[in-house]
Amino acid sequence: MCHFISIIFLFQKLKQLGSELSKALDLAHGYKEKLDSVEKEKLELIDHHNSQIKGMMDRIQEKDQKLDKTNQLNCQLIQQKEDVLEKVKEAEQEAQKVCTKYERCFI
């Protein structure tokens, strides 16, 4: 009889351990699903941020090209200004010569 009680006790203990194992496996499965969901969300965020970074890099490249073009135009304008100033200086010198000759005529 003692042996029979021992077998019943072991059977109940085995049933309890089986139930605990089942709960642990269910919990692990839930964590696995949550981990998969978080991993998927992480990859989506990475793709989204990479897309945003690419867009920003494209805009930066466009702005750099516009800046280069603006700098080139600025250099051209500076050169043109220097050319005009040189011509004005030459014209002033020529006008000075003409005035000097004109003044000699009336002296």
Secondary structure, DSSP 8 states (H G I E B T S, - for coil): -HHHHHHHHHHHHHHHHHHHHHHHHHHHHHHHHHHHHHHHHHHHHHHHHHHHHHHHHHHHHHHHHHHHHHHHHHHHHHHHHHHHHHHHHHHHHHHHHHHHHHHHHH-
